[in-house]
């Protein structure tokens, strides 16, 4: 996506290697990044601002568990999953 996230991916991969695990560098595509940013925005609005980064962490963990249960996911499927969750969260805070 951009240089910062490529560098962060390399740092995460190196830290895993230092702990005895070889893994591919994580990649953040634009669609998933956009949905994560929207999820962070909604989490900050419906609860507390400080919940935004933790919501994204939780979402990333959930995507990996979905992938484990279902097999490989496309970036479009990841983004659609995150969008559905974000929309559900938004509807919880919608005025009645």
ChimeraX attribute file (.defattr): number of C-alpha atoms within 10 A of each C-alpha:
attribute: neighborCount
match mode: 1-to-1
recipient: residues
	/A:1	11
	/A:2	10
	/A:3	8
	/A:4	9
	/A:5	14
	/A:6	15
	/A:7	12
	/A:8	14
	/A:9	17
	/A:10	16
	/A:11	14
	/A:12	16
	/A:13	18
	/A:14	16
	/A:15	13
	/A:16	15
	/A:17	12
	/A:18	10
	/A:19	9
	/A:20	9
	/A:21	11
	/A:22	12
	/A:23	11
	/A:24	11
	/A:25	16
	/A:26	14
	/A:27	15
	/A:28	15
	/A:29	15
	/A:30	14
	/A:31	17
	/A:32	20
	/A:33	14
	/A:34	15
	/A:35	21
	/A:36	23
	/A:37	14
	/A:38	18
	/A:39	24
	/A:40	22
	/A:41	17
	/A:42	21
	/A:43	23
	/A:44	16
	/A:45	14
	/A:46	15
	/A:47	11
	/A:48	10
	/A:49	13
	/A:50	11
	/A:51	17
	/A:52	21
	/A:53	17
	/A:54	12
	/A:55	18
	/A:56	19
	/A:57	14
	/A:58	11
	/A:59	19
	/A:60	15
	/A:61	12
	/A:62	14
	/A:63	18
	/A:64	15
	/A:65	12
	/A:66	15
	/A:67	14
	/A:68	11
	/A:69	9
	/A:70	9
	/A:71	10
	/A:72	11
	/A:73	14
	/A:74	10
	/A:75	15
	/A:76	13
	/A:77	14
	/A:78	19
	/A:79	21
	/A:80	15
	/A:81	17
	/A:82	25
	/A:83	19
	/A:84	12
	/A:85	15
	/A:86	21
	/A:87	13
	/A:88	11
	/A:89	15
	/A:90	15
	/A:91	12
	/A:92	11
	/A:93	13
	/A:94	8
	/A:95	5
	/A:96	5
